[in-house]
């Protein structure tokens, strides 16, 4: 049972859980000892993972006040709290966070640049923005409007690179896919990996974020196929907004 696109972990499919957990796991190398803001935290499972895995302090923020109240009752950690906040109008003080995380958010926003400006403002100099968003070439390839009714705008690689680069220095642009269930057996998985790479019709990278750190302006990965989900790490190299 998901409310709109808000994932409820106990009721989500294994595939969906793995996909979401993989994105938060990707963050662990960037958050050790850091103050982290998790924007559009939803049911709070990701904020809790960040608090458990190295972050010194985490604020999970969401526009759904009911969800925030539920999270406050569900999670009890000294280094974790939840607050009501609009991603397009962040209420937090300047230069406070070391890392801003926001997965599957920007595609829902009417004013995405307000979100990016706000993230830049609340980040310290050299702080990091880590976001993910669907790849329009995969999720809505033939329509101008996103096929997902909850999405306002989806992005191709060049579009995403352009909008983020207005405010941040791109460090990493990777992607994410799921392995179909019939790849559970390692020998079968290896066979299909070789076959599909030969045919160039599918890439078997599972729920991992791609490990190859290719330049941010490269729109294709090494297997010449498109990721379903983009994952971006960008640095606040230019200081705060004037």
DOTORNU-590398 format. One line per 2 residues: number of its first residue (from 1); their letters; for each residue x, y, z of C-alpha. Coordinates in Angstrom, 2 decimals. Layout:
NUM = A = X/Y/Z ~ ... .
END
This chain:
1 = XX = 0.00/0.00/0.00 ~ 1.70/3.16/-1.24 .
3 = XX = 0.22/6.61/-0.84 ~ 0.77/8.18/-4.25 .
5 = XX = 4.48/7.61/-4.76 ~ 5.26/7.47/-1.05 .
7 = XX = 6.80/4.08/-0.34 ~ 5.59/2.26/2.76 .
9 = XX = 8.35/-0.26/3.47 ~ 6.25/-2.97/5.16 .
11 = XX = 3.90/-3.09/2.16 ~ 6.31/-2.47/-0.72 .
13 = XX = 7.49/-5.21/-3.07 ~ 10.96/-6.67/-2.56 .
15 = XX = 12.04/-5.13/-5.86 ~ 10.94/-1.65/-4.82 .
17 = XX = 12.51/-1.95/-1.36 ~ 15.84/-3.02/-2.83 .
19 = XX = 15.83/-0.15/-5.29 ~ 15.18/2.45/-2.60 .
21 = XX = 17.59/0.93/-0.06 ~ 20.35/0.83/-2.68 .
23 = XX = 20.17/4.59/-3.13 ~ 20.53/5.24/0.58 .
25 = XX = 23.33/2.68/0.84 ~ 25.13/4.64/-1.87 .
27 = XX = 25.17/7.67/0.46 ~ 27.03/5.98/3.30 .
29 = XX = 30.51/6.80/1.94 ~ 29.60/10.51/1.86 .
31 = XX = 27.97/11.03/5.27 ~ 30.45/9.84/7.90 .
33 = XX = 30.39/12.38/10.74 ~ 28.24/14.76/8.68 .
35 = XX = 25.06/16.76/9.29 ~ 22.55/15.51/6.73 .
37 = XX = 19.23/16.83/5.47 ~ 16.98/14.23/3.82 .
39 = XX = 14.43/16.21/1.79 ~ 11.12/14.49/0.95 .
41 = XX = 11.97/11.76/3.44 ~ 8.52/10.16/3.24 .
43 = XX = 8.02/7.38/5.75 ~ 11.46/8.02/7.21 .
45 = XX = 13.15/4.68/6.63 ~ 15.96/6.34/4.63 .
47 = XX = 16.60/9.05/7.20 ~ 16.83/6.32/9.81 .
49 = XX = 19.35/4.40/7.68 ~ 21.50/7.52/7.34 .
51 = XX = 21.39/8.09/11.10 ~ 22.44/4.48/11.71 .
53 = XX = 25.27/4.46/9.20 ~ 27.68/7.26/9.96 .
55 = XX = 25.84/10.59/9.93 ~ 26.38/12.64/13.06 .
57 = XX = 22.95/14.23/12.75 ~ 20.03/13.79/10.35 .
59 = XX = 16.90/15.83/9.74 ~ 14.22/14.11/7.70 .
61 = XX = 11.97/16.72/6.08 ~ 8.70/16.26/4.24 .
63 = XX = 5.72/18.36/3.15 ~ 3.24/15.81/4.54 .
65 = XX = 2.73/16.82/8.15 ~ 0.86/13.62/9.02 .
67 = XX = 3.80/11.53/7.84 ~ 6.24/13.63/9.86 .
69 = XX = 4.17/13.10/12.99 ~ 4.12/9.35/12.35 .
71 = XX = 7.87/9.30/11.88 ~ 8.41/11.09/15.17 .
73 = XX = 6.51/8.32/16.93 ~ 8.16/5.49/15.02 .
75 = XX = 11.84/6.46/15.15 ~ 13.74/7.25/18.34 .
77 = XX = 17.40/8.13/17.83 ~ 19.37/10.94/19.44 .
79 = XX = 20.88/11.93/16.11 ~ 17.61/11.90/14.13 .
81 = XX = 14.65/14.21/14.01 ~ 11.82/14.94/11.59 .
83 = XX = 10.47/18.32/10.53 ~ 7.74/19.62/8.26 .
85 = XX = 9.31/21.40/5.27 ~ 8.48/22.27/1.68 .
87 = XX = 11.28/21.27/-0.71 ~ 10.71/24.47/-2.71 .
89 = XX = 10.92/26.69/0.37 ~ 13.32/25.16/2.86 .
91 = XX = 13.08/26.72/6.35 ~ 16.55/25.78/7.58 .
93 = XX = 19.39/28.17/8.35 ~ 22.18/29.01/5.91 .
95 = XX = 25.38/26.96/5.76 ~ 24.16/24.35/8.24 .
97 = XX = 24.29/20.95/6.50 ~ 27.24/19.01/5.10 .
99 = XX = 25.08/16.83/2.85 ~ 21.62/17.25/1.35 .
101 = XX = 19.97/14.03/0.14 ~ 16.78/14.04/-1.91 .
103 = XX = 15.69/10.95/-3.80 ~ 12.87/10.94/-6.33 .
105 = XX = 11.92/14.55/-5.55 ~ 12.85/16.98/-8.29 .
107 = XX = 10.46/15.39/-10.81 ~ 7.53/16.28/-8.53 .
109 = XX = 8.32/19.99/-8.27 ~ 6.72/22.91/-10.08 .
111 = XX = 9.72/25.11/-9.24 ~ 12.77/22.82/-9.24 .
113 = XX = 15.22/25.72/-9.25 ~ 13.75/26.96/-5.95 .
115 = XX = 14.60/23.54/-4.56 ~ 18.18/23.67/-5.89 .
117 = XX = 18.69/27.23/-4.66 ~ 17.40/26.26/-1.23 .
119 = XX = 19.65/23.20/-1.06 ~ 22.62/25.37/-2.01 .
121 = XX = 21.76/27.94/0.65 ~ 21.50/25.45/3.52 .
123 = XX = 24.67/23.60/2.50 ~ 28.08/24.54/3.80 .
125 = XX = 30.73/25.54/1.29 ~ 31.92/22.33/-0.40 .
127 = XX = 28.85/20.52/0.95 ~ 27.31/17.80/-1.20 .
129 = XX = 23.95/17.38/-2.91 ~ 22.95/13.75/-3.64 .
131 = XX = 19.78/13.27/-5.65 ~ 18.06/10.73/-7.87 .
133 = XX = 15.38/11.07/-10.50 ~ 13.89/8.93/-13.31 .
135 = XX = 15.46/9.02/-16.74 ~ 12.84/10.37/-19.15 .
137 = XX = 14.32/8.38/-22.03 ~ 13.28/5.23/-20.19 .
139 = XX = 10.19/6.20/-18.18 ~ 8.44/8.55/-20.66 .
141 = XX = 10.29/8.18/-23.96 ~ 7.46/9.05/-26.37 .
143 = XX = 5.51/11.72/-24.52 ~ 6.30/15.28/-23.52 .
145 = XX = 4.30/14.88/-20.31 ~ 5.50/12.22/-17.83 .
147 = XX = 3.54/8.99/-17.94 ~ 3.59/8.92/-14.15 .
149 = XX = 0.67/11.13/-13.08 ~ 2.52/12.26/-9.94 .
151 = XX = 5.45/13.71/-11.91 ~ 5.54/17.31/-13.12 .
153 = XX = 8.72/17.05/-15.21 ~ 11.13/14.23/-15.96 .
155 = XX = 14.69/14.78/-17.18 ~ 17.02/13.42/-19.79 .
157 = XX = 20.72/13.35/-18.88 ~ 21.59/16.65/-20.58 .
159 = XX = 18.61/18.44/-19.03 ~ 19.44/17.19/-15.54 .
161 = XX = 23.10/18.10/-15.92 ~ 22.16/21.58/-17.13 .
163 = XX = 19.79/22.48/-14.29 ~ 22.01/21.15/-11.50 .
165 = XX = 25.15/22.78/-12.96 ~ 23.56/26.21/-12.57 .
167 = XX = 24.10/25.94/-8.83 ~ 26.54/23.07/-8.19 .
169 = XX = 29.66/21.49/-9.58 ~ 28.86/18.02/-10.87 .
171 = XX = 31.04/15.31/-9.36 ~ 29.31/12.10/-10.35 .
173 = XX = 26.43/11.11/-12.56 ~ 25.51/7.44/-12.46 .
175 = XX = 22.49/5.26/-12.78 ~ 20.48/2.39/-11.40 .
177 = XX = 18.61/-0.64/-12.67 ~ 17.02/-3.74/-11.24 .
179 = XX = 17.95/-7.34/-12.00 ~ 14.90/-9.38/-13.04 .
181 = XX = 14.02/-12.13/-10.59 ~ 15.21/-14.93/-12.85 .
183 = XX = 18.79/-13.73/-12.41 ~ 18.90/-15.07/-8.85 .
185 = XX = 21.14/-17.97/-9.83 ~ 24.69/-16.70/-10.34 .
187 = XX = 25.40/-18.99/-13.28 ~ 22.19/-17.99/-15.02 .
189 = XX = 22.97/-14.34/-14.28 ~ 26.45/-14.70/-15.81 .
191 = XX = 25.04/-16.36/-18.92 ~ 22.51/-13.60/-19.49 .
193 = XX = 25.08/-10.91/-18.73 ~ 27.30/-12.19/-21.53 .
195 = XX = 24.36/-12.71/-23.89 ~ 22.79/-9.31/-23.30 .
197 = XX = 26.07/-7.45/-23.56 ~ 26.69/-9.19/-26.87 .
199 = XX = 23.22/-8.27/-28.10 ~ 23.42/-4.83/-26.44 .
201 = XX = 19.77/-5.01/-25.37 ~ 20.03/-5.08/-21.58 .
203 = XX = 22.48/-4.31/-18.81 ~ 22.62/-6.47/-15.70 .
205 = XX = 23.81/-4.20/-12.92 ~ 21.13/-5.00/-10.37 .
207 = XX = 20.18/-2.59/-7.65 ~ 23.73/-1.29/-7.34 .
209 = XX = 24.55/2.25/-8.34 ~ 27.04/2.03/-11.21 .
211 = XX = 30.55/1.92/-9.83 ~ 32.15/3.53/-12.87 .
213 = XX = 32.54/7.26/-12.25 ~ 32.33/8.57/-15.76 .
215 = XX = 32.28/12.34/-16.46 ~ 29.00/14.06/-15.70 .
217 = XX = 28.49/15.19/-19.30 ~ 28.64/11.63/-20.62 .
219 = XX = 25.05/10.52/-21.15 ~ 25.72/6.82/-21.80 .
221 = XX = 27.36/4.34/-19.47 ~ 30.02/1.83/-20.51 .
223 = XX = 27.46/-0.70/-21.71 ~ 25.84/1.78/-24.11 .
225 = XX = 22.48/1.46/-22.40 ~ 20.48/4.00/-20.42 .
227 = XX = 19.90/3.81/-16.65 ~ 16.30/3.91/-15.47 .
229 = XX = 17.18/6.14/-12.51 ~ 19.86/8.85/-12.52 .
231 = XX = 21.92/9.30/-9.35 ~ 23.88/12.54/-9.02 .
233 = XX = 26.47/13.81/-6.56 ~ 27.23/17.54/-6.85 .
235 = XX = 29.33/19.93/-4.76 ~ 28.51/23.39/-3.45 .
237 = XX = 31.78/24.76/-4.80 ~ 30.66/28.32/-5.40 .
239 = XX = 29.63/29.35/-1.92 ~ 26.22/30.65/-0.90 .
241 = XX = 23.83/32.52/-3.15 ~ 24.02/36.29/-3.02 .
END
